[in-house]
């Protein structure tokens, strides 16, 4: 499993628009086989930093999602919304692999 973490730099006056953008993406990642762990908006500290975390079974599965999302009408609409509202100033992606607790043994 891999987890994609996106660190967004937002226009701090457009956090509401970013929240609308985020809500568009939540079901889309799942539709392409991923698990969305949510968006995390500014609360305390910097007012212009947000995060998104979502996982796929493998990097190949993530790349398949990226390929398919480029020709999906709802994905294109979400990206166009972000462009039009200019809520995102910049973003960077990183990939990690989680270490999860072992499943409990059944006795």
KETIZA-517778 format. One record per residue: residue number from 1; residue in one letter; chain; x negated, y negated, z of N, C-alpha, C, O in turn. Coordinates in pm, 1 decimal. Each point is the difference from the previous one (the first is absolute). Layout:
residues N
[NUM,A,A,[X,Y,Z],[X,Y,Z],[X,Y,Z],[X,Y,Z]]
...
This chain:
residues 107
[1,X,A,[-83.8,117.5,0.0],[83.8,-117.5,0.0],[-88.6,-124.3,0.0],[-104.2,-3.2,65.5]]
[2,X,A,[146.5,-98.2,-139.3],[-68.6,-129.4,3.2],[101.4,-107.7,34.6],[117.4,8.7,-35.9]]
[3,X,A,[-164.7,-109.1,105.7],[84.6,-113.5,34.6],[-58.3,-124.4,-64.0],[-118.3,-30.6,15.1]]
[4,X,A,[203.2,-39.7,-86.3],[-38.4,-126.5,-61.2],[40.6,-111.5,96.4],[115.4,-8.6,42.0]]
[5,X,A,[-211.6,-75.8,-8.2],[26.6,-117.1,81.9],[-20.6,-121.8,-87.9],[-106.4,-17.8,-59.3]]
[6,X,A,[207.9,-65.1,51.4],[-11.5,-123.9,-76.8],[2.6,-115.7,99.7],[92.0,-12.7,80.8]]
[7,X,A,[-193.9,-70.2,-88.5],[-8.2,-121.0,82.0],[36.2,-116.5,-90.8],[-69.2,-28.1,-97.9]]
[8,X,A,[178.1,-38.7,131.5],[48.7,-112.4,-79.6],[-37.4,-131.5,67.5],[6.8,-12.7,122.2]]
[9,X,A,[-45.7,-83.3,-202.5],[-8.7,-138.4,45.7],[121.6,-69.2,-58.5],[17.2,-3.7,-121.9]]
[10,X,A,[66.7,-50.9,207.7],[127.0,-58.1,-41.2],[-5.3,-151.9,2.1],[-85.8,-60.7,64.0]]
[11,X,A,[180.1,1.6,-135.8],[29.2,-140.4,21.4],[78.8,-2.4,131.1],[109.5,56.0,5.5]]
[12,X,A,[-161.5,-119.1,99.8],[67.5,6.7,130.2],[138.8,-63.9,0.4],[78.3,23.1,92.2]]
[13,X,A,[-47.7,-101.8,-192.5],[132.5,-60.8,-9.4],[98.2,87.8,-77.6],[116.3,-36.1,-17.5]]
[14,X,A,[-164.4,151.9,-28.8],[84.1,88.7,-80.2],[3.3,142.7,55.5],[11.2,96.2,-75.9]]
[15,X,A,[-20.9,-83.4,206.1],[5.6,132.0,62.0],[136.8,64.1,-25.1],[8.7,121.3,-18.8]]
[16,X,A,[96.8,-200.7,18.4],[133.8,52.5,-29.4],[8.8,59.8,-139.0],[61.9,104.7,-19.2]]
[17,X,A,[-123.5,-170.7,-77.9],[-2.3,53.0,-136.1],[-81.9,128.4,-5.4],[36.1,94.3,-70.4]]
[18,X,A,[-146.7,-90.8,145.1],[-79.7,122.4,3.7],[80.1,113.7,61.9],[-8.5,113.6,-46.7]]
[19,X,A,[85.5,-141.9,150.0],[81.1,103.7,62.0],[100.4,56.5,-101.1],[23.8,120.8,-2.2]]
[20,X,A,[34.5,-206.3,-80.4],[91.2,47.9,-105.6],[-74.1,90.5,-97.6],[51.4,104.7,-39.4]]
[21,X,A,[-172.2,-145.0,0.3],[-84.3,80.5,-88.7],[-28.7,136.6,62.9],[11.1,103.1,-66.3]]
[22,X,A,[-47.9,-103.4,194.6],[-32.9,124.4,70.1],[119.9,94.5,1.9],[-14.8,120.4,-21.2]]
[23,X,A,[132.0,-174.6,46.3],[120.6,83.9,5.2],[30.4,63.3,-135.7],[61.9,106.3,-6.1]]
[24,X,A,[-104.7,-170.4,-102.2],[17.2,59.1,-133.1],[-87.4,124.3,-16.4],[41.9,97.3,-62.8]]
[25,X,A,[-163.0,-99.9,119.0],[-96.2,108.6,-18.9],[23.8,120.5,89.0],[-36.2,111.4,-37.8]]
[26,X,A,[95.9,-129.9,154.8],[15.2,112.2,93.7],[61.6,124.5,-64.7],[-56.1,108.6,15.0]]
[27,X,A,[168.0,-119.3,-85.6],[56.5,122.2,-60.7],[-76.0,46.3,-124.1],[7.9,117.2,-37.0]]
[28,X,A,[-80.9,-206.9,-27.0],[-68.0,36.8,-124.7],[-115.0,96.9,24.6],[-16.9,95.9,-75.3]]
[29,X,A,[-60.7,-118.9,177.3],[-111.7,90.2,31.0],[53.8,140.8,24.9],[-55.9,97.9,-49.3]]
[30,X,A,[164.2,-88.3,125.8],[59.8,131.6,28.6],[50.0,66.4,-128.5],[-13.9,121.2,-16.9]]
[31,X,A,[70.6,-198.5,-71.4],[51.1,56.4,-125.0],[-111.2,62.8,-84.2],[23.7,93.2,-76.8]]
[32,X,A,[-144.0,-145.2,92.6],[-113.9,54.1,-75.6],[-80.8,101.7,80.7],[-112.0,34.3,-38.0]]
[33,X,A,[168.1,14.1,148.8],[-64.0,109.0,73.7],[-84.8,-41.2,117.8],[-63.4,85.3,62.1]]
[34,X,A,[59.8,-212.6,-29.1],[-80.0,-45.4,113.1],[83.2,-15.1,126.1],[122.6,11.1,-2.6]]
[35,X,A,[-190.9,-36.4,111.6],[64.2,-27.4,128.1],[-41.1,-141.1,39.6],[-118.3,-27.3,20.3]]
[36,X,A,[215.6,-61.8,-9.4],[-31.0,-137.7,38.7],[3.5,-10.2,151.1],[97.2,41.5,63.2]]
[37,X,A,[-202.8,-96.5,-4.9],[-8.3,-17.4,144.7],[42.9,-140.5,40.6],[4.3,-31.9,118.8]]
[38,X,A,[27.0,-50.9,-215.7],[53.6,-132.2,28.6],[-91.8,-114.0,-39.5],[-117.1,17.9,-33.2]]
[39,X,A,[176.2,-135.2,38.5],[-71.1,-127.1,-16.3],[-10.4,-61.7,137.8],[89.2,17.2,83.1]]
[40,X,A,[-195.6,-87.7,-58.7],[-25.5,-60.8,129.2],[-26.0,-148.3,-24.0],[-102.6,-38.5,-56.0]]
[41,X,A,[198.3,-44.1,99.9],[-3.3,-143.3,-26.1],[-70.1,-74.1,113.1],[-12.0,52.1,110.9]]
[42,X,A,[-34.7,-174.8,-139.3],[-64.6,-78.6,105.5],[93.8,-22.3,118.3],[119.9,-22.2,-16.6]]
[43,X,A,[-177.0,28.5,134.6],[77.7,-27.9,121.4],[-82.2,-89.5,91.6],[33.7,-116.8,19.1]]
[44,X,A,[-139.9,169.9,37.2],[-95.2,-78.5,77.9],[-130.2,-2.5,-78.2],[-28.9,93.2,-75.1]]
[45,X,A,[-47.7,-195.7,91.2],[-126.0,-9.4,-73.3],[21.7,-68.3,-134.2],[86.6,-86.6,-11.9]]
[46,X,A,[-164.6,124.7,-89.7],[10.5,-66.6,-130.0],[141.6,9.6,-57.3],[64.5,104.6,7.7]]
[47,X,A,[-18.1,-214.1,-64.5],[136.0,-3.8,-54.7],[5.0,37.2,-147.7],[106.2,-4.8,-62.2]]
[48,X,A,[-220.8,41.7,6.5],[-3.1,27.5,-143.5],[-50.7,140.4,-35.5],[-35.2,24.3,-115.4]]
[49,X,A,[30.8,67.8,211.1],[-50.1,135.3,-25.1],[111.0,100.8,27.9],[64.9,-5.0,104.5]]
[50,X,A,[-43.7,96.6,-198.9],[96.6,108.9,15.7],[-64.6,128.0,-50.9],[-99.3,-3.6,-72.7]]
[51,X,A,[156.7,116.1,111.6],[-52.4,130.5,-40.5],[113.2,89.7,-47.5],[115.2,-15.6,40.3]]
[52,X,A,[-150.7,109.4,-126.7],[89.2,109.0,-39.4],[-81.2,128.0,7.9],[-117.7,1.5,-36.1]]
[53,X,A,[179.9,105.8,83.0],[-65.3,130.6,5.1],[94.3,103.8,-57.3],[117.0,7.5,37.6]]
[54,X,A,[-169.8,72.7,-129.4],[78.0,111.1,-54.0],[-94.5,111.2,-39.9],[-116.4,-23.4,-32.3]]
[55,X,A,[169.2,146.0,35.1],[-83.8,117.8,-22.1],[51.7,84.6,-115.3],[119.1,2.0,-31.0]]
[56,X,A,[-213.0,67.4,-31.1],[28.8,100.3,-102.5],[-80.3,124.3,33.4],[-98.5,-5.9,73.6]]
[57,X,A,[141.6,118.0,-128.2],[-68.1,126.6,27.8],[-146.2,-0.2,-42.4],[-82.7,68.2,60.5]]
[58,X,A,[51.0,-145.3,-165.1],[-136.6,-2.5,-52.4],[-21.3,-128.9,-78.4],[94.9,-72.3,-30.6]]
[59,X,A,[-220.5,45.0,-1.1],[-30.1,-115.9,-83.1],[61.6,17.1,-138.8],[44.8,-97.4,-60.6]]
[60,X,A,[-42.5,220.3,10.3],[62.3,26.6,-130.4],[149.4,-33.8,4.2],[52.9,-56.5,-95.7]]
[61,X,A,[15.5,90.4,205.5],[142.5,-32.1,13.9],[19.3,-151.6,4.7],[95.0,-52.2,-58.3]]
[62,X,A,[-184.4,-18.5,127.3],[7.0,-147.0,4.5],[-19.5,-57.2,-140.3],[74.1,-89.0,-41.9]]
[63,X,A,[-173.3,139.9,-30.2],[-25.5,-50.4,-135.7],[118.1,27.6,-91.9],[30.0,-81.3,-87.5]]
[64,X,A,[37.0,193.2,105.3],[120.1,31.2,-76.9],[110.4,-102.3,31.1],[67.8,-48.3,-90.6]]
[65,X,A,[-50.8,16.5,217.8],[96.2,-104.2,41.0],[-33.0,-132.6,-67.6],[89.1,-66.6,-52.7]]
[66,X,A,[-216.1,27.9,53.9],[-40.2,-127.4,-62.7],[33.3,0.8,-148.7],[52.5,-98.0,-52.7]]
[67,X,A,[-82.6,207.2,-13.9],[26.1,11.2,-143.4],[150.1,-13.6,-28.1],[41.4,-78.0,-85.8]]
[68,X,A,[37.9,154.2,158.6],[145.3,-2.6,-22.4],[62.6,-133.3,39.7],[94.8,-45.6,-63.9]]
[69,X,A,[-146.7,-16.4,168.0],[59.7,-125.7,47.0],[-17.0,-113.1,-100.9],[78.6,-94.8,-1.5]]
[70,X,A,[-181.3,104.6,-82.8],[-23.6,-105.7,-99.6],[108.2,-5.1,-107.2],[14.2,-101.3,-68.5]]
[71,X,A,[61.9,208.7,53.3],[106.3,-0.3,-101.2],[138.8,12.7,63.2],[97.1,30.9,-69.1]]
[72,X,A,[-87.8,-54.3,198.7],[127.8,10.4,70.5],[62.8,-139.3,12.3],[-66.3,-94.4,43.0]]
[73,X,A,[191.4,81.8,-79.9],[68.1,-130.2,-1.3],[8.4,-62.6,139.6],[-19.3,-120.8,14.1]]
[74,X,A,[47.7,200.9,89.1],[10.8,-55.7,135.2],[-136.3,-45.8,52.9],[-8.9,-101.6,68.8]]
[75,X,A,[-96.0,175.7,-100.4],[-135.0,-41.0,40.5],[-38.8,-128.5,-70.1],[-55.2,-91.1,61.8]]
[76,X,A,[84.0,83.6,-191.0],[-30.0,-121.3,-75.8],[77.2,-119.4,55.3],[-54.3,-110.3,7.2]]
[77,X,A,[179.9,130.6,31.8],[81.0,-108.4,56.2],[-59.5,-49.5,132.1],[-3.0,-120.4,25.6]]
[78,X,A,[-44.2,212.8,58.0],[-61.0,-39.3,127.3],[-126.5,-81.8,-23.7],[-21.2,-102.2,65.3]]
[79,X,A,[-62.5,146.8,-158.2],[-122.5,-74.1,-30.9],[31.1,-136.9,-58.0],[-67.2,-98.1,31.7]]
[80,X,A,[167.8,91.3,-115.6],[40.5,-127.5,-59.1],[51.9,-95.3,108.5],[-27.7,-119.9,-4.4]]
[81,X,A,[102.0,172.5,100.5],[49.3,-81.0,111.3],[-117.8,-61.7,76.9],[1.7,-118.9,31.5]]
[82,X,A,[-103.1,199.9,-1.8],[-117.2,-50.9,71.9],[-70.7,-107.7,-80.3],[-45.4,-100.3,55.1]]
[83,X,A,[36.3,121.8,-186.0],[-62.5,-100.6,-86.9],[79.4,-129.9,0.5],[-55.7,-108.8,14.9]]
[84,X,A,[185.7,122.4,-31.3],[87.4,-116.1,-10.3],[1.1,-80.4,130.8],[-2.7,-123.0,-3.5]]
[85,X,A,[6.5,190.6,117.3],[6.3,-69.8,128.3],[-137.3,-42.6,51.1],[-10.1,-86.0,87.4]]
[86,X,A,[-95.4,146.1,-141.8],[-137.7,-29.9,40.9],[-20.5,19.8,150.7],[-71.4,-76.0,65.5]]
[87,X,A,[135.7,179.4,-13.2],[-12.8,28.0,143.2],[-132.9,67.8,33.5],[-47.8,-10.3,113.0]]
[88,X,A,[-12.0,79.2,-209.4],[-127.1,69.3,21.3],[-112.0,-82.5,-61.1],[1.4,-30.3,-119.3]]
[89,X,A,[-98.1,-5.6,202.1],[-116.1,-75.4,-48.2],[-104.4,96.7,-55.3],[-56.8,-23.0,-106.8]]
[90,X,A,[32.0,131.4,180.7],[-94.6,103.1,-43.7],[25.3,126.5,81.5],[72.6,-1.1,99.5]]
[91,X,A,[-135.0,110.5,-144.8],[12.1,125.2,74.4],[-120.8,86.2,-28.5],[-68.2,-16.7,-101.0]]
[92,X,A,[43.0,109.2,192.0],[-106.6,98.8,-19.2],[49.9,134.4,48.6],[72.1,9.5,99.3]]
[93,X,A,[-111.8,94.1,-171.0],[41.4,137.1,29.8],[-116.6,79.7,55.2],[-113.6,-15.2,-45.0]]
[94,X,A,[142.0,99.7,142.0],[-100.6,96.3,44.6],[70.5,132.7,25.4],[120.8,4.7,23.2]]
[95,X,A,[-198.7,102.3,-28.1],[54.8,134.7,15.9],[-70.0,68.6,115.6],[-122.1,-6.3,14.2]]
[96,X,A,[202.2,71.5,67.4],[-52.8,74.4,113.5],[70.0,134.8,5.5],[101.3,21.5,-66.5]]
[97,X,A,[-155.7,67.6,145.4],[67.1,128.3,22.4],[26.8,10.9,148.3],[-89.9,-19.6,81.7]]
[98,X,A,[213.1,50.7,-46.8],[34.6,5.2,142.6],[-49.3,126.8,67.2],[-12.3,104.9,-63.1]]
[99,X,A,[-15.0,-116.2,189.4],[-23.4,114.6,87.1],[123.5,6.1,88.8],[23.5,-89.1,81.6]]
[100,X,A,[54.0,193.3,-98.1],[126.8,12.6,69.9],[-8.8,107.5,107.3],[-83.4,90.0,-8.9]]
[101,X,A,[169.3,-98.8,110.5],[-1.9,105.5,101.5],[37.2,134.1,-62.0],[79.9,7.1,-93.4]]
[102,X,A,[-138.2,96.7,146.2],[32.6,134.6,-48.1],[143.2,32.3,40.1],[45.1,-41.4,106.8]]
[103,X,A,[26.6,114.7,-190.9],[136.9,39.1,38.5],[-3.9,84.1,126.8],[-93.7,76.6,22.3]]
[104,X,A,[195.3,-91.6,59.4],[7.6,76.8,124.6],[17.5,148.1,-32.2],[74.6,36.8,-90.7]]
[105,X,A,[-142.5,44.9,164.0],[10.9,145.5,-19.9],[136.5,47.2,49.0],[48.4,-44.8,104.0]]
[106,X,A,[11.9,133.7,-177.9],[127.9,58.0,37.1],[-28.9,127.3,80.2],[-72.8,87.9,-46.2]]
[107,X,A,[129.0,-78.7,163.7],[-24.4,119.9,83.5],[122.5,84.3,13.0],[-3.2,103.6,66.3]]
